[in-house]
């Protein structure tokens, strides 16, 4: 099921992007502090706050703490974030006081490429750094989020282009080349705990830290996930079948999007 394809549960029809957003929202617990990016991560965090996690504290890179937008913000500079926030602080304070000392529970990140150890590329694709085939938006605050949040959740569509054997550039470190690399590099956060895709959910193997498919959305097969992954994807022995979005979740999500 691609981002434009639809599935149906009872009377509710939903897209794969909606399924992915709902799955990401469910990963957030009430009372958490969450460093939020724009796009699917913002949709997921706001959906969680509107449904099962009303005390979720949303923190945006622009300096807004406890933002409560009534619609999805257009950017981290959207004035609605400041208007609805509990406080607005400087960007250096966000990073130096809140993020780097580990005061933020979870960070949501996207990616252009991700490898089997959760290393993220949002910098360049193809060629080399100075002469790439594609130059991407770059790091922003993602390396600090990946390094210092207590845990990280990555939201990304699953394909051979995005799930690669080796990232063309490592913008944000996941688990490096395996166990011990985060500690060797002095990274204080636990690293990526979930990769949430349009097919299901991956989690790191407790011993190897290689990401393993532990859950599938309704109608998605292990063969389909393997076919859309650039490495030999490991599948859990008893993967979870993740529940489809409820009518309430879809209604809340679509209200934020103005649908």
Backbone as CSV, one residue per row, in Angstrom:
resi,resn,N_x,N_y,N_z,CA_x,CA_y,CA_z,C_x,C_y,C_z
1,UNK,0.847,-1.197,0.000,0.000,0.000,0.000,0.878,1.241,0.000
2,UNK,0.820,2.034,-1.056,1.614,3.253,-1.141,0.908,4.382,-0.423
3,UNK,1.553,5.573,-0.413,0.994,6.700,0.324,-0.345,7.152,-0.232
4,UNK,-0.646,6.819,-1.490,-1.909,7.258,-2.067,-2.939,6.127,-2.132
5,UNK,-2.505,4.901,-1.835,-3.440,3.797,-1.807,-4.220,3.823,-0.505
6,UNK,-5.377,3.188,-0.524,-6.246,3.210,0.632,-6.581,1.805,1.097
7,UNK,-6.824,1.693,2.380,-7.324,0.452,2.959,-8.593,0.787,3.709
8,UNK,-9.313,-0.244,4.111,-10.594,-0.012,4.768,-10.694,-0.864,6.012
9,UNK,-11.229,-0.278,7.077,-11.508,-1.024,8.290,-12.938,-0.697,8.711
10,UNK,-13.829,-1.691,8.572,-15.227,-1.413,8.828,-15.706,-0.370,7.839
11,UNK,-16.140,0.768,8.370,-16.607,1.847,7.509,-15.525,2.895,7.268
12,UNK,-14.351,2.744,7.923,-13.298,3.752,7.834,-12.311,3.387,6.734
13,UNK,-12.083,4.311,5.804,-11.084,4.145,4.757,-9.935,5.086,5.072
14,UNK,-8.714,4.597,4.905,-7.557,5.402,5.293,-6.415,5.155,4.318
15,UNK,-5.509,6.126,4.236,-4.327,6.007,3.391,-3.186,5.422,4.206
16,UNK,-2.136,5.005,3.500,-0.966,4.470,4.205,-0.272,5.549,5.028
17,UNK,-0.293,6.811,4.553,0.281,7.899,5.350,-0.512,8.100,6.649
18,UNK,-1.833,7.960,6.579,-2.639,8.071,7.800,-2.335,6.920,8.750
19,UNK,-2.172,5.719,8.217,-1.816,4.582,9.066,-0.469,4.822,9.736
20,UNK,0.498,5.319,8.984,1.825,5.596,9.529,1.760,6.678,10.610
21,UNK,0.987,7.723,10.374,0.862,8.808,11.344,0.198,8.329,12.628
22,UNK,-0.849,7.529,12.501,-1.536,6.988,13.679,-0.591,6.075,14.464
23,UNK,0.166,5.243,13.763,1.111,4.348,14.435,2.160,5.142,15.209
24,UNK,2.656,6.224,14.597,3.642,7.066,15.283,3.027,7.750,16.493
25,UNK,1.785,8.207,16.379,1.112,8.851,17.513,0.968,7.884,18.683
26,UNK,0.651,6.649,18.388,0.456,5.654,19.446,1.743,5.368,20.220
27,UNK,2.896,5.670,19.603,4.178,5.429,20.277,4.470,6.456,21.364
28,UNK,3.688,7.534,21.418,3.904,8.594,22.402,3.014,8.369,23.611
29,UNK,3.599,8.558,24.795,2.874,8.337,26.045,2.517,9.671,26.694
30,UNK,1.418,9.681,27.410,0.960,10.896,28.077,2.017,11.385,29.067
31,UNK,2.254,12.691,29.090,3.218,13.277,30.014,4.627,13.378,29.466
32,UNK,4.885,12.787,28.311,6.210,12.877,27.704,6.505,14.300,27.244
33,UNK,7.797,14.619,27.125,8.234,15.801,26.393,8.732,15.330,25.047
34,UNK,8.278,15.992,23.984,8.544,15.508,22.628,9.088,16.628,21.755
35,UNK,10.264,16.424,21.189,10.866,17.361,20.253,10.302,17.037,18.870
36,UNK,9.597,18.001,18.286,8.761,17.730,17.120,9.311,18.431,15.877
37,UNK,9.335,17.697,14.768,9.641,18.294,13.481,8.361,18.567,12.712
38,UNK,8.487,19.232,11.578,7.333,19.544,10.737,7.042,18.353,9.820
39,UNK,5.786,18.231,9.395,5.402,17.136,8.515,4.750,16.014,9.302
40,UNK,5.024,14.776,8.912,4.412,13.629,9.582,4.707,13.589,11.084
41,UNK,5.927,13.905,11.540,6.153,13.912,12.991,5.231,14.887,13.726
42,UNK,5.021,16.078,13.165,4.144,17.052,13.803,2.704,16.562,13.810
43,UNK,2.273,15.957,12.701,0.913,15.412,12.647,0.725,14.334,13.701
44,UNK,1.725,13.450,13.847,1.625,12.364,14.822,1.596,12.896,16.250
45,UNK,2.468,13.846,16.563,2.528,14.372,17.925,1.243,15.108,18.286
46,UNK,0.720,15.884,17.365,-0.525,16.607,17.645,-1.715,15.664,17.727
47,UNK,-1.699,14.598,16.943,-2.754,13.596,17.051,-2.710,12.926,18.418
48,UNK,-1.530,12.584,18.887,-1.408,11.962,20.216,-1.957,12.886,21.295
49,UNK,-1.616,14.175,21.203,-2.088,15.133,22.215,-3.606,15.282,22.168
50,UNK,-4.191,15.131,20.980,-5.637,15.296,20.828,-6.421,14.040,21.215
51,UNK,-5.722,12.922,21.393,-6.420,11.667,21.673,-6.001,11.083,23.021
52,UNK,-4.993,10.244,23.038,-4.671,9.484,24.254,-3.633,10.142,25.161
53,UNK,-3.005,11.241,24.695,-1.914,11.846,25.477,-2.110,13.353,25.615
54,UNK,-3.157,13.788,26.321,-3.439,15.232,26.413,-2.359,16.029,27.138
55,UNK,-1.542,15.357,27.956,-0.483,16.069,28.685,0.865,15.975,27.987
56,UNK,0.883,15.524,26.755,2.112,15.500,25.967,2.606,16.935,25.760
57,UNK,3.878,17.173,26.038,4.461,18.513,25.910,5.227,18.582,24.595
58,UNK,4.747,19.428,23.684,5.367,19.556,22.375,6.396,20.685,22.382
59,UNK,7.592,20.368,21.921,8.684,21.335,21.861,9.147,21.440,20.416
60,UNK,9.139,22.654,19.891,9.585,22.885,18.514,10.918,23.630,18.541
61,UNK,11.724,23.392,17.512,13.083,23.923,17.450,13.134,25.440,17.524
62,UNK,12.054,26.104,17.140,12.026,27.562,17.141,11.989,28.160,18.548
63,UNK,11.799,27.307,19.578,11.833,27.805,20.953,10.514,27.747,21.684
64,UNK,9.512,27.114,21.101,8.204,27.033,21.758,8.117,25.778,22.621
65,UNK,7.751,25.967,23.877,7.576,24.881,24.839,6.089,24.725,25.144
66,UNK,5.576,23.519,24.994,4.175,23.273,25.311,3.223,23.884,24.311
67,UNK,3.596,23.887,23.032,2.716,24.426,21.995,1.465,23.555,21.861
68,UNK,0.336,24.206,21.581,-0.951,23.502,21.461,-1.688,23.996,20.210
69,UNK,-1.106,23.764,19.033,-1.721,24.292,17.813,-3.072,23.646,17.534
70,UNK,-3.965,24.429,16.963,-5.280,23.921,16.597,-5.333,23.357,15.190
71,UNK,-4.254,23.579,14.439,-4.087,22.989,13.117,-2.611,22.658,12.964
72,UNK,-2.272,21.934,11.923,-0.869,21.582,11.737,-0.075,22.820,11.330
73,UNK,1.024,23.114,12.028,1.822,24.297,11.689,2.472,24.148,10.323
74,UNK,2.651,25.280,9.635,3.260,25.272,8.316,4.770,25.125,8.390
75,UNK,5.361,25.594,9.487,6.806,25.518,9.685,7.073,25.689,11.171
76,UNK,8.340,25.529,11.577,8.667,25.732,12.995,8.529,27.199,13.384
77,UNK,8.440,28.082,12.375,8.261,29.510,12.643,6.816,29.965,12.579
78,UNK,5.873,29.038,12.455,4.458,29.401,12.405,4.070,30.122,13.692
79,UNK,3.488,31.324,13.564,3.151,32.126,14.740,2.200,31.445,15.695
80,UNK,1.399,30.517,15.194,0.457,29.812,16.053,1.162,29.011,17.145
81,UNK,2.367,28.549,16.871,3.101,27.800,17.890,3.436,28.685,19.083
82,UNK,3.906,29.900,18.811,4.218,30.829,19.899,2.951,31.283,20.614
83,UNK,1.881,31.504,19.860,0.629,31.983,20.459,0.022,30.971,21.429
84,UNK,0.244,29.675,21.179,-0.383,28.638,22.008,0.584,27.984,22.987
85,UNK,1.851,28.431,23.016,2.867,27.786,23.851,2.762,28.206,25.311
86,UNK,3.247,27.350,26.203,3.370,27.714,27.617,4.487,28.735,27.817
87,UNK,5.526,28.620,26.978,6.651,29.559,27.051,7.366,29.558,25.714
88,UNK,8.037,30.691,25.441,8.874,30.791,24.257,10.268,31.189,24.718
89,UNK,11.253,30.384,24.348,12.630,30.644,24.767,13.505,30.750,23.521
90,UNK,14.764,31.096,23.714,15.675,31.228,22.578,16.075,29.852,22.043
91,UNK,16.507,29.828,20.797,16.978,28.576,20.205,18.192,28.027,20.965
92,UNK,19.172,28.863,21.347,20.276,28.311,22.149,19.801,27.651,23.444
93,UNK,18.772,28.216,24.091,18.271,27.590,25.321,17.639,26.235,25.023
94,UNK,16.892,26.139,23.912,16.289,24.859,23.543,17.361,23.771,23.467
95,UNK,18.463,24.096,22.808,19.506,23.094,22.609,20.403,22.931,23.841
96,UNK,20.851,24.038,24.412,21.839,23.958,25.497,21.243,23.534,26.831
97,UNK,20.011,23.955,27.113,19.407,23.629,28.415,18.473,22.429,28.325
98,UNK,17.644,22.377,27.287,16.633,21.325,27.222,17.126,20.059,26.542
99,UNK,17.752,20.193,25.393,18.082,18.998,24.612,19.374,18.324,25.050
100,UNK,20.474,19.041,25.052,21.776,18.421,25.299,21.906,17.739,26.666
101,UNK,21.308,18.266,27.735,21.404,17.557,29.028,20.451,16.365,29.168
102,UNK,19.664,16.064,28.135,18.781,14.904,28.187,17.446,15.164,28.849
103,UNK,16.948,16.390,28.787,15.663,16.712,29.421,14.458,16.416,28.524
104,UNK,14.683,16.008,27.295,13.583,15.721,26.371,13.463,14.212,26.191
105,UNK,12.249,13.702,26.386,12.039,12.260,26.380,12.223,11.640,25.003
106,UNK,11.606,12.242,24.003,11.602,11.604,22.686,11.734,12.646,21.589
107,UNK,12.494,12.307,20.568,12.617,13.160,19.397,12.089,12.433,18.173
108,UNK,11.318,13.131,17.370,10.801,12.592,16.110,11.688,13.083,14.977
109,UNK,12.175,12.170,14.141,13.004,12.550,13.004,12.486,11.914,11.723
110,UNK,12.677,12.615,10.618,12.472,12.038,9.305,13.826,11.708,8.707
111,UNK,13.837,11.194,7.474,15.097,10.830,6.822,14.884,10.719,5.328
112,UNK,15.964,10.982,4.567,15.963,10.662,3.141,16.470,9.241,2.943
113,UNK,17.485,8.874,3.726,18.015,7.512,3.732,18.205,7.062,5.177
114,UNK,18.037,5.759,5.388,18.336,5.169,6.695,18.899,3.777,6.458
115,UNK,19.866,3.368,7.282,20.452,2.038,7.099,20.008,1.092,8.211
116,UNK,20.536,-0.105,8.188,20.070,-1.153,9.108,20.354,-0.831,10.574
117,UNK,21.267,0.110,10.852,21.569,0.503,12.222,20.953,1.854,12.588
118,UNK,20.013,2.322,11.784,19.303,3.545,12.122,20.087,4.817,11.915
119,UNK,21.171,4.769,11.135,21.906,5.982,10.789,21.146,6.725,9.692
120,UNK,21.041,8.034,9.828,20.166,8.844,8.979,20.981,9.761,8.076
121,UNK,20.536,9.870,6.836,21.096,10.830,5.884,20.030,11.830,5.474
122,UNK,20.292,13.105,5.724,19.452,14.186,5.188,20.336,15.258,4.545
123,UNK,21.506,14.851,4.041,22.491,15.816,3.557,22.703,15.743,2.053
124,UNK,23.224,14.633,1.548,23.473,14.491,0.107,23.160,13.059,-0.315
125,UNK,22.775,12.908,-1.580,22.557,11.579,-2.160,23.358,11.482,-3.445
126,UNK,24.145,10.410,-3.559,24.919,10.169,-4.767,26.164,11.025,-4.850
127,UNK,27.146,10.537,-5.617,28.385,11.289,-5.778,29.128,11.426,-4.457
128,UNK,29.716,12.598,-4.230,30.334,12.870,-2.942,29.743,14.151,-2.369
129,UNK,30.226,14.555,-1.196,29.635,15.710,-0.512,29.679,16.977,-1.373
130,UNK,30.785,17.171,-2.065,30.963,18.408,-2.834,30.273,18.351,-4.197
131,UNK,30.055,17.150,-4.718,29.433,17.013,-6.041,28.375,15.894,-5.978
132,UNK,27.316,16.112,-5.210,26.294,15.072,-5.085,25.332,15.094,-6.268
133,UNK,24.588,13.997,-6.422,23.491,14.003,-7.388,22.349,14.869,-6.885
134,UNK,22.097,14.801,-5.588,21.042,15.605,-4.964,21.569,16.168,-3.657
135,UNK,21.427,17.472,-3.459,21.769,18.071,-2.158,20.468,18.319,-1.404
136,UNK,20.385,17.746,-0.202,19.178,17.782,0.613,19.219,18.971,1.573
137,UNK,18.130,19.220,2.321,18.094,20.390,3.218,19.187,20.411,4.274
138,UNK,19.696,19.245,4.655,20.787,19.224,5.623,20.365,18.811,7.008
139,UNK,21.219,19.127,7.974,21.084,18.574,9.313,20.047,19.287,10.165
140,UNK,20.062,20.629,10.155,19.253,21.338,11.136,19.651,20.892,12.535
141,UNK,18.648,20.643,13.367,18.940,20.177,14.730,18.954,18.675,14.878
142,UNK,18.809,17.940,13.759,18.664,16.486,13.846,19.843,15.767,14.513
143,UNK,21.102,16.111,14.225,22.200,15.393,14.891,22.148,15.504,16.413
144,UNK,21.768,16.687,16.921,21.673,16.869,18.372,20.503,16.075,18.946
145,UNK,19.396,16.046,18.197,18.241,15.269,18.643,18.619,13.794,18.718
146,UNK,19.265,13.297,17.655,19.663,11.890,17.611,20.663,11.549,18.709
147,UNK,21.492,12.523,19.071,22.521,12.273,20.077,21.991,12.324,21.501
148,UNK,21.038,13.229,21.779,20.751,13.589,23.168,19.359,13.285,23.682
149,UNK,18.352,13.129,22.808,17.030,12.764,23.315,17.100,11.391,23.982
150,UNK,16.279,11.189,24.989,16.296,9.907,25.687,15.973,8.748,24.763
151,UNK,15.132,9.000,23.769,14.892,8.029,22.713,14.502,8.777,21.455
152,UNK,14.613,8.097,20.317,14.312,8.697,19.021,13.367,7.771,18.270
153,UNK,12.407,8.374,17.575,11.518,7.647,16.675,11.696,8.254,15.289
154,UNK,11.929,7.403,14.301,12.110,7.853,12.925,10.860,7.492,12.132
155,UNK,10.352,8.454,11.370,9.169,8.246,10.538,9.589,8.419,9.083
156,UNK,9.421,7.355,8.274,9.933,7.373,6.912,9.176,6.349,6.069
157,UNK,8.915,6.684,4.808,8.303,5.716,3.902,9.350,4.684,3.490
158,UNK,8.935,3.437,3.391,9.863,2.333,3.163,9.983,2.025,1.671
159,UNK,11.235,2.133,1.163,11.505,1.826,-0.235,12.996,1.548,-0.380
160,UNK,13.380,0.994,-1.531,14.807,0.747,-1.790,15.596,2.052,-1.785
161,UNK,14.967,3.135,-2.179,15.661,4.419,-2.229,15.937,4.969,-0.830
162,UNK,15.039,4.690,0.120,15.200,5.233,1.477,15.833,4.243,2.451
163,UNK,15.573,2.952,2.292,16.134,1.908,3.167,17.341,1.303,2.455
164,UNK,18.521,1.834,2.770,19.718,1.521,1.985,20.716,0.678,2.780
165,UNK,21.497,-0.098,2.033,22.558,-0.907,2.644,23.579,-0.016,3.339
166,UNK,23.918,1.087,2.693,24.891,2.036,3.256,24.454,3.444,2.893
167,UNK,24.263,4.296,3.878,23.859,5.678,3.631,24.974,6.427,2.915
168,UNK,24.604,7.281,1.968,25.600,8.058,1.235,26.316,9.058,2.131
169,UNK,25.681,9.442,3.217,26.263,10.394,4.176,25.539,10.164,5.496
170,UNK,26.245,10.162,6.598,25.587,10.020,7.905,25.453,11.396,8.533
171,UNK,24.223,11.895,8.522,23.915,13.183,9.117,23.691,13.037,10.617
172,UNK,22.918,12.027,10.996,22.542,11.797,12.393,22.811,10.336,12.726
173,UNK,23.590,10.110,13.773,24.024,8.748,14.114,22.915,7.991,14.819
174,UNK,22.668,6.776,14.348,21.791,5.847,15.064,22.641,4.996,15.985
175,UNK,22.991,3.794,15.496,23.877,2.917,16.265,25.219,2.719,15.570
176,UNK,25.581,3.631,14.641,26.874,3.540,13.978,26.992,2.248,13.197
177,UNK,27.991,1.452,13.521,28.173,0.150,12.872,27.768,-0.994,13.784
178,UNK,27.141,-0.662,14.932,26.671,-1.718,15.824,26.922,-1.403,17.287
179,UNK,26.819,-2.417,18.154,26.946,-2.210,19.604,28.243,-1.517,19.991
180,UNK,28.137,-0.558,20.898,29.290,0.136,21.443,29.635,1.438,20.758
181,UNK,29.115,1.669,19.549,29.504,2.881,18.822,28.954,4.144,19.467
182,UNK,27.707,4.130,19.936,27.164,5.335,20.577,27.979,5.694,21.816
183,UNK,28.330,4.708,22.599,29.125,4.961,23.807,30.507,5.487,23.429
184,UNK,31.115,4.896,22.413,32.437,5.336,21.979,32.412,6.783,21.502
185,UNK,31.308,7.188,20.868,31.183,8.549,20.357,30.704,9.547,21.416
186,UNK,30.366,9.064,22.610,29.924,9.950,23.683,28.497,10.428,23.540
187,UNK,27.662,9.683,22.803,26.265,10.073,22.626,25.463,9.608,23.839
188,UNK,24.751,10.519,24.460,24.123,10.237,25.754,22.724,9.640,25.651
189,UNK,22.020,9.885,24.549,20.677,9.331,24.397,20.725,7.853,24.048
190,UNK,19.585,7.186,24.189,19.515,5.745,23.930,19.535,5.414,22.448
191,UNK,19.276,6.404,21.590,19.264,6.143,20.159,17.880,5.802,19.648
192,UNK,17.774,5.470,18.364,16.460,5.190,17.772,15.847,3.913,18.339
193,UNK,14.616,4.029,18.793,13.911,2.879,19.372,12.879,2.289,18.421
194,UNK,12.414,3.092,17.459,11.462,2.612,16.463,11.717,3.323,15.143
195,UNK,11.538,2.591,14.049,11.395,3.190,12.726,9.979,2.865,12.287
196,UNK,9.191,3.893,12.058,7.789,3.708,11.701,7.625,4.056,10.228
197,UNK,7.147,3.087,9.444,7.064,3.254,8.007,5.621,3.112,7.530
198,UNK,5.440,3.152,6.221,4.111,2.951,5.645,3.766,1.471,5.493
199,UNK,4.641,0.584,5.982,4.376,-0.856,5.979,4.225,-1.428,7.383
200,UNK,4.897,-0.809,8.348,4.853,-1.321,9.713,5.895,-0.657,10.587
201,UNK,6.385,-1.403,11.571,7.298,-0.868,12.578,8.533,-1.757,12.687
202,UNK,9.698,-1.108,12.762,10.955,-1.806,13.003,11.501,-1.385,14.351
203,UNK,12.171,-2.320,15.041,12.826,-2.046,16.317,14.197,-2.699,16.325
204,UNK,15.146,-2.146,17.093,16.503,-2.709,17.090,16.567,-4.055,17.818
205,UNK,17.297,-4.987,17.229,17.548,-6.261,17.900,18.332,-5.997,19.186
206,UNK,17.944,-6.587,20.306,18.609,-6.284,21.580,20.109,-6.568,21.580
207,UNK,20.567,-7.521,20.774,21.982,-7.891,20.777,22.766,-7.206,19.662
208,UNK,22.261,-7.249,18.442,23.022,-6.711,17.315,22.721,-5.246,17.036
209,UNK,21.578,-4.741,17.512,21.070,-3.389,17.256,20.680,-3.168,15.791
210,UNK,20.652,-4.240,14.986,20.147,-4.133,13.621,18.625,-4.046,13.667
211,UNK,18.062,-3.168,12.858,16.611,-2.978,12.893,15.889,-4.165,12.259
212,UNK,14.884,-4.644,12.991,14.107,-5.829,12.637,12.642,-5.437,12.515
213,UNK,11.952,-5.987,11.543,10.518,-5.717,11.381,9.765,-6.478,12.467
214,UNK,9.154,-5.735,13.380,8.447,-6.364,14.497,6.939,-6.237,14.400
215,UNK,6.449,-5.444,13.439,5.006,-5.277,13.300,4.633,-4.872,11.890
216,UNK,3.475,-5.376,11.430,2.971,-5.052,10.100,1.585,-4.459,10.213
217,UNK,1.272,-3.575,9.273,-0.090,-3.053,9.186,-0.990,-4.102,8.522
218,UNK,-2.282,-3.984,8.685,-3.193,-4.950,8.074,-2.970,-5.059,6.562
219,UNK,-2.850,-6.286,6.081,-2.694,-6.522,4.651,-1.280,-6.451,4.126
220,UNK,-0.294,-6.129,4.964,1.105,-6.038,4.539,1.813,-7.348,4.868
221,UNK,2.564,-7.877,3.924,3.271,-9.142,4.114,4.747,-8.914,4.376
222,UNK,5.398,-9.923,4.956,6.841,-9.874,5.154,7.560,-9.772,3.814
223,UNK,7.042,-10.455,2.800,7.670,-10.409,1.474,7.652,-8.999,0.904
224,UNK,6.547,-8.280,1.118,6.459,-6.905,0.622,7.476,-6.004,1.317
225,UNK,7.650,-6.196,2.626,8.623,-5.391,3.371,10.048,-5.687,2.906
226,UNK,10.364,-6.960,2.704,11.701,-7.328,2.229,11.960,-6.746,0.839
227,UNK,10.941,-6.777,0.007,11.087,-6.287,-1.362,11.383,-4.798,-1.405
228,UNK,10.952,-4.058,-0.386,11.143,-2.606,-0.369,12.247,-2.169,0.588
229,UNK,13.190,-3.064,0.855,14.308,-2.772,1.759,15.621,-3.094,1.057
230,UNK,16.600,-2.197,1.194,17.869,-2.342,0.493,18.870,-3.248,1.163
231,UNK,18.493,-3.867,2.268,19.351,-4.880,2.889,18.496,-6.112,3.180
232,UNK,19.147,-7.177,3.639,18.436,-8.424,3.945,17.681,-8.225,5.261
233,UNK,16.453,-7.780,5.145,15.655,-7.380,6.305,15.320,-8.571,7.192
234,UNK,15.606,-8.435,8.480,15.222,-9.462,9.456,13.768,-9.251,9.872
235,UNK,13.046,-10.340,10.038,11.650,-10.306,10.454,11.533,-11.009,11.794
236,UNK,10.835,-10.407,12.746,10.642,-11.025,14.063,9.921,-12.367,13.913
237,UNK,10.178,-13.259,14.866,9.589,-14.600,14.810,8.068,-14.547,14.856
238,UNK,7.539,-13.613,15.620,6.087,-13.506,15.766,5.689,-12.033,15.657
239,UNK,5.744,-11.467,14.459,5.475,-10.027,14.322,4.032,-9.674,14.659
240,UNK,3.877,-8.506,15.243,2.556,-8.003,15.615,1.790,-7.552,14.373
241,UNK,0.498,-7.785,14.360,-0.364,-7.177,13.359,-0.950,-5.923,14.008
242,UNK,-0.525,-4.777,13.545,-0.858,-3.502,14.168,-2.285,-3.111,13.800
243,UNK,-3.053,-2.711,14.794,-4.458,-2.380,14.569,-4.600,-1.202,13.615
244,UNK,-5.596,-1.275,12.767,-5.905,-0.183,11.848,-6.368,1.045,12.629
245,UNK,-6.299,2.219,12.022,-6.781,3.428,12.707,-8.259,3.309,13.078
246,UNK,-8.584,3.832,14.241,-9.990,3.871,14.640,-10.671,5.068,13.993
247,UNK,-11.994,5.062,13.904,-12.692,6.249,13.372,-12.352,7.513,14.150
248,UNK,-12.186,7.388,15.475,-11.839,8.556,16.284,-10.471,9.105,15.947
249,UNK,-9.485,8.213,15.740,-8.138,8.662,15.365,-8.152,9.346,14.002
250,UNK,-8.861,8.762,13.065,-8.918,9.362,11.731,-9.624,10.715,11.757
251,UNK,-10.691,10.800,12.529,-11.432,12.059,12.622,-10.557,13.160,13.201
252,UNK,-9.820,12.846,14.281,-8.948,13.846,14.911,-7.827,14.265,13.974
253,UNK,-7.220,13.299,13.271,-6.127,13.603,12.357,-6.613,14.484,11.205
254,UNK,-7.760,14.148,10.651,-8.274,14.917,9.517,-8.727,16.316,9.939
255,UNK,-9.163,16.445,11.177,-9.540,17.771,11.676,-8.313,18.685,11.716
256,UNK,-7.159,18.141,12.146,-5.933,18.939,12.162,-5.527,19.340,10.757
257,UNK,-5.770,18.452,9.803,-5.362,18.731,8.419,-6.399,19.525,7.658
258,UNK,-7.515,19.801,8.290,-8.551,20.595,7.635,-9.332,19.848,6.599
259,UNK,-9.391,18.505,6.740,-10.131,17.697,5.768,-11.532,17.409,6.290
